[in-house]
Amino acid sequence: MAAGAAPQAGQGRPAPAREVKEARAARDLLWRLRNELHYATGRRDDRLTFDNQRRAATALGYRDSPTELAIEQLMRETYIALQEIARASDALIDRCAVEDAPRPAGIFGRRPPIPPKPIDNAFQLWQGRVTVHDREVFARRPADLVRIFAVAETYGAPVYSYARDLLVQEVQRLGPGLATDRDAHFEFWQYLVREGSEGQALAPLHELGILGALFPEVGRLRARAQHSLYHVYTVDTHTVFALQRLMRLRAGALSDAEPELTRIARAQQRPLVLMLGLLFHDLGKGLGPDHSARGAELVRGYAQRIAMDPGDAADVEWLVLAHLKMSHLSQRRDLEDMALIESFARELRTVERLEMLYLLTYTDMASVSPENWTDWKSRLLRLLYEKAHATLLAEELDQPAHAESLELRRERLGRAIEPLLEEPAARKAVGEFARALPERYVSTARPNDAARHLKLWLVARRTGFAAELRQPESGEAELTLVAPDRAGLLALFSAALAANGIDILAAEVNSLEDGIALDQFIVREPGGGTPAAGRWEAAHADLLRLLSGAEDSHRLVQRRLRRASWAASAAPAVDTKVRVDNLSSEDCTILDVFTQDRPGLLHAIADALHRAGASIEVARIATEGNRATDAFYLREAAGRAGARKIASDHRLSELQAAVATAIAELAGRS
């Protein structure tokens, strides 16, 4: 048979025995799972909700291991079975499509075979698909297992199922050999940094097992589920999505939504370091408690295996170790704390490292779930990047380059918002408003927002309270509450919202120098979306009663708070941890709270801190699925002038116990 006839030899052939065997095994698993769901629920219920996952895992005999929950084992095997069914279906459809492709009739009405068009010495185009010249292509040069997908992307054509079958057979024959094949890795590196590519080949490279063969570190995590609401995708799928997002960013496909990140990504001089850092960032999961440190160990092993440049390997390892740093600092720390910013800059050492970590953090966060990347998180991450960038550029100067006086920044913000105001009274008040703004507000506020807040500030000074609920063009609803500042104000605000079923996803607390509090919240309905008009009107009425003293916040929440829905109770449990950080801030004690998110949680914590005699100076509230990750900057509530950091071990233990008790009581009621 001629070499060029190999693709045609696949016409009319049955599916490979391997494919049939794996598809049958996948089908049988899915049938068993479906039957157990029906037995467990007593009805026809094919939904793999969290509580159903728990029931099915127990019924099918899965048991927790030191590194993987029984539910995660079940879901991993379920995902693999679904992938096998999808792969077999796609291959069958591809074979049928080739059989049915129209061909011109020859003499005597017969349809002659369509000759393939050579691409190079390994590949050719046949019936709109990229295939091989002969069966030995991949055996002769295993690196072509990777290159065929880059070729297919170049020609805008799929890889023919016949070539895919040969490819899978060769991957299985090679076993661990591909992991040490430097030519194959070089082909993959070239693809990762390919100009203009949006990463279309990454999915088939992963689905067919090539990525896992190149990187056993990835193969170990195939379909590895994470039993949480926050992690929507399996670890390997999240990694592939993140790589694709970064390639799309470098290709300019996201320039409308992320122009600054696109500019930074396209200017990278060593994109491969960044891509490999992103590839390895989560591969330490399942190996121990600190997946960043475990991932860094995997990078060292990979660098030795493939003989990477030592400098590049060191930066990849650092990126993996630090990959959670910027999300942690931006969402849970006070970005006006210059000691914190300078410490972070010293850790970075170079602007290049900062840019790579910024890009990695964005792609990681934005690839967790479709809803995880929000305008709020974007602004905080961008602010941290800008401050660290300016500090690095200042080199060894005593005063960072970006440390422009607060007065000048206030004046600049005032000049920016004045043209946005139509009312003479509002324009006249710009200077006074700007002079009262705290530093963290001046650094983060956009002029349009500041102009709206100025109007609310004027109303609050006149009437004692002002509020605005708005839905921006994109993102969650934004709620701004303005009132004279006082101890326990955050507890009052959060009580009214909790009592009326308004979920708080994030919060930014600002105390103006004229004694006014301006607090901003990201809120939503329990099921998502902007709070309904009736719900907000009821919350507004409760706010007025709470501020006037006509209502007690604790009793209001206890009286009105509804029990959590069945969906919330079925969600994975989250252990409560209350930790003290007395090192990150010179002026405040930081209390980090990790717990299961529940209606009324922020009120319970804020009220407990208020009753325990602590003043909340800054609150950073974040929600990851059903996990709350909140940080509170605290001082002793001895009056603003005498407020001090909490240093006593006894007081710190007292505050931790007060918060933990409040969370436990809330959990008992819900």
C-alpha positions in Angstrom: 0.0 0.0 0.0 1.3 3.4 -0.9 2.3 5.7 2.0 -0.3 8.2 1.0 -3.0 5.6 1.1 -2.9 5.2 4.9 -5.7 7.7 5.7 -8.1 6.0 3.2 -7.4 2.7 4.9 -9.3 4.0 7.8 -12.5 4.3 5.7 -15.3 2.0 6.8 -13.2 0.5 9.6 -14.8 -0.4 12.9 -13.8 1.6 16.0 -10.5 0.3 17.6 -10.9 -2.4 20.2 -9.4 0.0 22.8 -12.0 2.6 22.1 -14.9 0.2 22.3 -13.6 -1.4 25.5 -13.1 2.0 27.2 -16.5 3.3 26.0 -18.3 0.3 27.4 -16.5 0.6 30.7 -17.5 4.3 30.9 -21.1 3.4 30.0 -21.3 0.8 32.7 -20.0 3.2 35.4 -22.5 5.8 34.4 -25.3 3.3 34.5 -24.3 2.1 37.9 -24.1 5.7 39.1 -27.5 6.5 37.7 -29.1 3.5 39.3 -27.6 4.4 42.7 -28.9 7.9 42.4 -32.4 6.5 41.9 -32.0 4.1 44.9 -30.6 6.8 47.1 -33.3 9.4 46.4 -36.2 7.0 46.0 -37.1 8.6 42.7 -35.8 9.3 39.2 -33.2 11.9 40.0 -30.2 12.2 37.7 -28.7 15.3 39.2 -25.3 15.0 40.8 -25.9 17.6 43.5 -23.5 17.7 46.4 -25.7 15.7 48.7 -26.4 13.2 45.9 -22.6 12.9 45.3 -22.2 12.0 49.0 -24.9 9.4 48.8 -23.7 7.8 45.6 -20.1 7.7 46.8 -21.1 5.8 49.9 -23.4 3.4 48.0 -20.7 2.6 45.5 -18.1 1.8 48.1 -15.8 4.7 47.8 -13.8 5.6 50.9 -11.8 8.7 51.9 -8.0 8.4 51.3 -5.3 10.6 52.9 -5.1 12.7 49.7 -8.6 12.4 48.2 -12.1 12.4 49.5 -14.5 9.5 48.5 -16.7 12.1 46.8 -13.7 13.4 44.8 -12.8 9.9 43.8 -16.3 9.2 42.5 -16.4 12.5 40.6 -13.0 11.9 39.1 -14.0 8.6 37.7 -17.3 10.1 36.5 -15.6 12.9 34.6 -13.2 10.4 33.0 -16.2 8.2 31.9 -17.9 11.2 30.4 -14.7 12.1 28.6 -14.4 8.6 27.1 -18.0 8.7 25.9 -17.5 12.1 24.3 -14.2 11.0 22.7 -15.8 7.8 21.2 -18.8 9.8 20.0 -16.6 12.4 18.3 -14.5 9.8 16.6 -17.6 8.0 15.3 -19.1 11.2 13.9 -15.8 12.0 12.3 -15.6 8.6 10.5 -19.2 9.0 9.3 -18.5 12.5 8.1 -15.6 11.3 6.0 -17.7 8.5 4.6 -20.5 10.8 3.6 -18.3 13.5 2.1 -19.4 14.3 -1.5 -17.0 13.2 -4.2 -17.3 13.8 -7.9 -18.3 10.7 -9.9 -15.7 9.1 -12.1 -16.1 7.0 -15.2 -18.8 4.4 -15.0 -20.3 6.4 -12.1 -17.6 5.3 -9.6 -16.2 7.8 -7.1 -12.4 7.7 -7.2 -10.5 8.3 -3.9 -9.6 11.9 -3.3 -5.8 12.2 -3.2 -4.2 13.8 -0.1 -2.3 17.0 -0.3 1.2 16.8 1.4 2.0 19.3 4.1 5.5 18.1 5.0 7.3 14.8 5.4 5.0 13.7 8.2 1.5 15.2 7.6 -0.9 15.7 4.8 -4.4 17.2 4.3 -7.2 14.7 3.3 -10.9 15.6 3.0 -10.4 18.8 5.0 -8.5 17.0 7.9 -4.9 16.8 8.9 -3.6 13.2 9.0 -0.3 11.3 8.7 1.6 10.0 5.7 1.9 6.5 7.2 1.4 4.5 10.4 5.0 5.0 11.6 5.1 8.9 11.7 4.8 9.1 15.5 7.1 6.2 16.2 9.8 7.8 14.1 9.5 11.1 15.8 7.4 11.3 19.0 7.6 15.1 19.0 5.2 15.0 16.1 2.5 13.9 18.6 2.5 17.6 19.7 3.4 19.2 16.3 0.4 17.7 14.5 -2.0 19.9 16.5 0.0 23.0 15.8 -0.1 22.1 12.1 -3.8 21.6 12.3 -4.2 25.0 13.9 -2.2 26.6 11.1 -4.4 25.0 8.5 -7.6 25.6 10.4 -8.5 21.9 10.0 -9.2 19.1 12.6 -6.9 16.2 13.1 -8.5 13.1 11.4 -9.7 10.4 13.8 -7.4 7.8 12.1 -4.4 9.9 13.1 -5.9 10.4 16.6 -6.1 6.6 17.0 -2.5 6.1 16.0 -1.5 8.9 18.3 -3.2 7.4 21.3 -1.6 4.0 20.5 1.8 5.6 20.3 1.3 7.5 23.6 0.4 4.2 25.3 3.4 2.4 23.7 5.8 5.1 24.8 4.7 5.1 28.4 6.9 7.3 30.5 9.3 7.9 27.6 7.6 11.0 26.3 8.1 12.8 29.7 11.9 12.9 29.0 11.7 13.5 25.2 13.2 17.0 25.0 12.2 17.4 21.3 8.6 16.8 22.3 8.8 19.4 25.1 10.5 21.8 22.8 7.5 21.5 20.4 5.1 22.1 23.2 7.1 25.1 24.4 7.0 26.5 20.9 3.3 26.1 20.8 2.8 27.8 24.1 4.6 31.0 22.9 3.3 30.9 19.4 2.4 34.3 18.1 -1.2 34.9 17.5 -2.3 31.5 18.8 -5.4 31.4 21.1 -4.6 27.9 22.4 -7.1 25.9 20.4 -4.8 22.8 20.5 -4.5 22.6 24.2 -7.8 20.9 24.7 -7.1 18.0 22.3 -3.6 17.7 23.6 -5.0 17.2 27.0 -8.0 15.1 26.1 -5.9 12.6 24.2 -3.4 12.2 27.0 -0.4 13.9 25.3 -0.2 16.7 27.9 -0.4 14.1 30.7 2.3 12.0 29.0 4.6 15.0 28.6 3.9 16.1 32.2 3.1 13.2 34.5 2.5 16.0 37.0 -0.6 16.8 35.0 -1.5 13.2 34.3 -1.6 12.5 38.0 -4.4 15.1 38.3 -6.5 14.0 35.4 -10.1 14.8 36.3 -9.1 15.6 39.9 -12.2 17.1 41.4 -12.2 19.6 44.3 -15.2 19.2 46.6 -16.2 22.9 46.8 -18.6 25.4 45.3 -15.7 27.7 44.5 -13.7 25.3 42.2 -16.1 24.7 39.4 -13.6 22.8 37.2 -11.3 19.9 37.9 -7.7 20.8 38.5 -6.4 19.7 35.1 -9.3 21.5 33.3 -8.7 24.7 35.2 -5.0 24.5 34.3 -5.9 24.1 30.6 -8.4 26.9 30.7 -5.9 29.2 32.4 -3.3 28.5 29.7 -5.8 29.1 27.0 -6.8 32.4 28.6 -3.2 33.6 28.8 -2.6 32.6 25.2 -5.7 34.5 24.2 -4.5 37.5 26.2 -1.1 37.5 24.3 -2.9 37.1 21.0 -5.0 40.2 21.7 -8.3 38.4 21.8 -9.2 40.0 25.1 -8.0 43.5 24.4 -11.4 45.0 24.6 -12.1 43.6 28.1 -8.6 43.8 29.4 -6.5 46.4 27.5 -3.9 46.9 30.2 -3.3 43.2 30.9 -3.1 42.6 27.1 -0.5 45.3 26.8 1.6 43.8 29.6 1.2 40.2 28.3 2.2 41.2 24.7 5.3 42.9 26.0 6.7 39.9 27.9 10.3 39.0 26.9 10.2 35.5 28.4 6.7 34.3 27.9 7.7 30.7 28.3 8.7 31.2 31.9 5.2 32.7 32.6 3.4 29.9 30.7 5.3 27.1 32.6 4.7 28.9 35.9 0.9 28.9 35.0 1.1 25.2 33.9 2.6 24.2 37.3 0.8 26.6 39.6 -1.7 24.0 40.9 0.1 20.7 40.2 1.1 20.3 43.8 -2.5 19.7 44.8 -3.1 16.4 46.5 0.5 16.1 47.6 0.3 17.8 51.0 -1.1 20.8 52.8 0.9 23.5 50.9 0.3 22.9 47.2 2.4 25.9 46.3 5.6 24.4 47.9 4.8 21.0 46.5 4.4 22.6 43.1 7.7 24.3 43.4 9.3 20.9 44.1 7.7 19.5 40.9 9.2 22.4 38.9 12.7 21.6 40.2 12.2 17.9 39.1 10.9 19.0 35.7 13.8 21.4 35.2 16.3 18.7 35.9 14.5 16.2 33.7 14.4 18.5 30.6 17.6 20.5 31.4 15.9 23.9 31.5 18.0 27.0 31.7 18.7 27.5 35.5 17.6 31.1 35.5 14.3 30.4 33.8 13.7 27.4 36.1 14.3 29.6 39.2 11.7 32.1 38.0 9.2 29.4 37.2 9.7 27.9 40.6 9.3 31.3 42.3 6.0 32.0 40.3 4.6 28.7 41.6 5.6 29.4 45.1 4.1 33.0 45.0 1.1 32.3 42.8 -1.5 33.1 45.6 0.3 36.1 46.9 -1.3 38.9 44.9 -4.8 37.5 45.2 -4.3 37.3 49.0 -2.8 40.7 49.4 -5.3 42.5 47.1 -8.4 41.0 48.6 -7.5 40.6 52.2 -5.0 43.3 53.1 -5.0 47.1 53.4 -3.3 48.4 50.2 -2.6 51.7 51.8 -0.2 50.1 54.2 3.1 51.2 52.6 5.2 48.8 54.8 3.2 45.9 53.3 3.7 47.2 49.8 7.4 47.7 50.2 7.8 44.2 51.8 6.0 42.8 48.7 8.2 44.8 46.3 11.4 43.5 48.0 10.1 39.9 47.6 9.5 40.6 43.9 12.9 42.1 43.2 12.1 43.0 39.5 9.4 44.5 37.5 9.5 41.5 35.2 8.6 39.2 38.1 5.8 41.6 39.1 4.3 41.6 35.6 4.5 37.8 35.3 2.9 37.3 38.7 0.2 39.9 37.9 -0.7 38.0 34.6 -0.6 34.6 36.3 -2.9 35.8 39.1 -5.4 37.3 36.7 -5.5 34.1 34.5 -5.7 31.9 37.6 -8.6 33.9 39.2 -10.5 34.4 35.9 -10.3 30.6 35.1 -11.7 29.4 38.4 -15.3 29.9 37.3 -17.2 32.1 34.9 -18.3 34.4 37.7 -15.1 34.6 39.8 -13.4 37.5 38.0 -15.3 40.7 38.9 -14.7 44.4 38.5 -14.2 44.7 42.2 -11.4 42.1 42.2 -9.9 43.6 39.1 -9.6 47.0 40.6 -8.0 45.7 43.8 -5.5 43.6 41.9 -4.7 46.5 39.6 -4.1 48.8 42.5 -1.7 46.3 44.1 0.2 46.0 40.8 0.5 49.7 40.4 1.7 50.4 43.9 4.3 47.6 43.7 5.4 48.7 40.2 6.0 52.2 41.4 7.9 51.0 44.5 10.1 48.8 42.4 10.9 51.7 40.0 11.8 53.9 43.0 14.7 51.4 43.7 16.4 52.4 46.9 14.9 55.9 47.4 13.7 56.5 50.9 10.4 57.7 49.6 8.7 55.6 46.9 8.1 57.4 43.6 4.3 57.0 44.0 4.2 58.5 47.5 2.7 61.7 46.2 1.3 63.6 49.2 -2.3 62.7 50.2 -3.3 66.4 49.8 -2.2 66.4 46.1 -4.0 63.2 45.4 -7.1 64.6 47.0 -6.9 67.7 45.0 -6.5 65.7 41.8 -9.5 63.6 42.5 -11.5 66.7 43.3 -10.6 68.3 40.0 -11.6 65.0 38.2 -15.1 64.9 39.8 -16.0 68.6 39.6 -16.9 68.5 35.9 -19.2 65.5 36.6 -21.4 67.5 39.0 -24.3 69.7 37.8 -25.7 71.0 41.1 -23.9 74.2 42.3 -24.1 73.0 45.9 -22.3 69.8 45.0 -19.6 71.6 43.0 -19.1 73.9 45.9 -18.6 71.0 48.3 -15.9 69.2 46.2 -13.0 70.6 48.2 -14.4 69.8 51.6 -15.4 66.3 50.5 -12.0 65.6 49.0 -10.1 66.8 52.1 -12.2 64.4 54.3 -11.4 61.3 52.2 -9.2 58.6 53.6 -6.1 57.6 51.8 -7.3 54.1 50.7 -10.5 55.6 49.2 -8.5 58.2 47.2 -6.3 55.5 45.8 -9.1 53.2 44.6 -12.1 55.5 43.7 -13.0 56.2 40.2 -14.1 59.8 39.4 -17.7 58.7 38.5 -18.1 56.8 41.7 -16.6 59.6 43.8 -19.1 62.1 42.2 -22.0 59.9 43.2 -20.6 59.4 46.7 -20.2 63.1 47.1 -24.0 63.6 46.6 -24.7 60.8 49.1 -22.3 62.4 51.6 -24.2 65.7 51.3 -27.5 63.9 51.9 -26.1 62.0 54.9 -24.7 65.2 56.5 -28.2 66.8 56.1 -30.4 63.8 57.1 -28.2 61.4 58.9 -28.3 58.6 56.3 -28.0 58.1 52.6 -28.0 54.9 50.4 -27.7 53.9 46.8 -28.2 50.6 45.1 -27.0 50.4 41.5 -26.4 47.7 38.9 -23.4 48.5 36.7 -23.3 47.4 33.0 -21.3 44.3 34.1 -20.7 42.7 37.4 -22.7 42.4 40.7 -24.9 45.1 42.2 -23.1 47.8 44.2 -24.6 49.2 47.4 -23.2 52.4 49.1 -24.3 53.3 52.6 -23.3 56.6 54.2 -24.0 57.7 57.8 -22.3 59.3 60.8 -19.6 56.9 62.0 -20.0 55.2 65.3 -18.9 52.0 67.0 -20.6 48.9 65.6 -21.9 50.6 62.5 -20.8 47.8 60.2 -22.8 45.4 62.4 -25.9 47.6 61.9 -25.5 47.8 58.2 -24.9 44.1 57.7 -27.8 43.2 60.1 -30.4 45.0 57.9 -29.0 43.3 54.7 -28.9 39.9 56.3 -32.4 40.2 57.8 -33.8 40.8 54.3 -31.9 38.1 52.5 -29.4 40.3 50.7 -26.0 38.5 50.3 -22.8 40.4 50.8 -20.0 39.3 48.5 -17.5 42.0 49.3 -17.2 45.1 51.4 -15.0 48.2 51.7 -15.3 50.3 54.8 -14.2 54.0 54.8 -14.2 56.4 57.7 -13.9 60.0 56.5 -12.1 62.5 58.6 -15.2 64.5 59.2 -16.8 61.7 61.1 -18.8 60.2 58.2 -18.7 56.5 57.3 -18.9 55.6 53.6 -19.2 51.9 53.2 -19.4 50.1 49.9 -20.8 46.6 49.4 -21.1 44.1 46.5 -24.5 42.5 47.0 -26.9 40.1 45.3 -30.1 38.1 45.7 -29.5 34.7 47.3 -29.8 33.1 43.9 -27.8 35.8 42.1 -28.7 39.1 40.5 -29.6 42.5 41.8 -31.7 42.5 45.0 -35.4 43.0 44.1 -36.9 46.4 44.7 -39.2 45.1 47.4 -36.3 43.4 49.3 -34.2 46.6 49.1 -37.0 48.8 50.3 -37.5 46.6 53.3 -33.8 46.6 54.1 -33.7 50.4 53.7 -36.6 50.8 56.2 -34.8 48.5 58.7 -31.6 50.5 58.3 -33.4 53.7 59.3 -34.9 51.9 62.4 -31.5 50.5 63.4 -29.7 53.9 63.0 -32.4 55.6 65.1 -32.2 53.0 67.9 -35.8 51.9 67.3 -34.6 48.4 66.5 -31.9 46.1 67.9 -29.7 44.6 65.3 -29.2 41.3 67.1 -32.9 40.7 67.7 -33.7 41.8 64.1 -31.5 39.2 62.6 -32.6 36.4 64.9 -36.2 37.3 64.3 -36.1 37.5 60.5 -33.2 35.3 59.4 -34.6 32.4 57.4 -33.2 29.0 57.5 -30.6 28.2 54.8 -32.1 26.7 51.7 -31.7 23.0 50.8 -29.1 23.9 48.3 -27.0 25.7 50.9 -27.3 22.8 53.3 -26.2 20.4 50.6 -23.1 22.3 49.8 -19.7 21.0 51.1 -18.9 21.9 54.7 -16.2 24.5 55.3 -14.2 24.3 58.6 -14.0 27.5 60.6 -10.6 29.0 61.2 -9.9 32.3 63.0 -6.3 33.5 62.8 -4.4 36.5 64.2 -1.8 38.3 62.2 0.0 40.9 64.2 3.0 41.2 61.8 1.6 42.4 58.5 0.4 45.8 59.9 2.2 48.2 62.2 -0.9 49.9 63.4 -3.6 47.2 63.4 -4.2 43.7 64.4 -5.5 41.6 61.5 -8.1 38.9 62.2 -8.4 36.5 59.3 -11.7 34.5 59.3 -12.2 31.4 57.1 -15.6 29.8 57.4 -18.7 28.6 55.6 -20.7 31.5 54.1 -24.2 31.9 55.6 -26.8 34.5 55.7 -26.0 36.9 58.5 -22.3 35.9 58.7 -20.8 39.5 58.4 -23.3 40.8 61.0 -22.4 37.9 63.4 -18.7 38.7 63.1 -19.0 42.5 63.2 -21.4 42.3 66.2 -19.1 39.9 68.1 -16.1 42.2 67.6 -18.1 45.2 68.6 -19.3 43.5 71.8 -15.8 42.3 72.5 -14.5 45.9 72.5 -12.7 46.0 69.2 -13.0 48.7 66.5 -13.0 47.6 62.9 -10.7 50.0 61.0 -10.7 48.1 57.7 -12.8 45.2 56.6 -12.0 43.1 53.5 -14.9 40.7 52.8 -14.6 38.1 50.1 -16.7 35.1 49.1 -15.4 32.0 47.2 -18.3 29.8 46.4 -19.7 29.0 49.9 -16.4 29.9 51.6 -16.0 33.2 53.3 -12.5 34.6 53.5 -12.7 37.8 55.5 -10.0 40.0 57.0 -10.6 42.6 59.7 -8.1 45.3 60.7 -8.7 45.9 64.4 -7.8 48.3 67.2 -9.0 48.6 70.8 -12.2 50.6 70.9 -10.9 53.2 73.2 -11.9 56.2 71.1 -10.3 57.2 67.8 -7.5 59.2 69.4 -6.6 56.5 71.9 -7.2 53.5 69.6 -4.2 51.1 69.6 -3.1 47.8 68.2 -4.2 44.8 70.2 -1.0 43.2 71.6 -2.2 41.2 74.6 -2.3 37.5 74.1 -5.3 37.3 76.4 -7.2 39.9 74.4 -6.3 38.2 71.1 -7.6 34.9 72.4 -10.7 36.6 73.7 -11.5 38.1 70.2 -10.8 34.8 68.4 -13.1 33.0 70.8 -15.8 35.7 70.5 -15.8 35.4 66.7 -15.7 31.6 66.7 -18.6 31.4 69.1 -20.7 33.8 67.1 -20.1 31.7 63.9 -20.9 28.5 65.7 -24.2 30.0 67.1 -25.1 31.2 63.6 -24.4 27.8 62.2 -26.6 26.2 64.9 -29.5 28.5 63.9 -29.2 27.8 60.2 
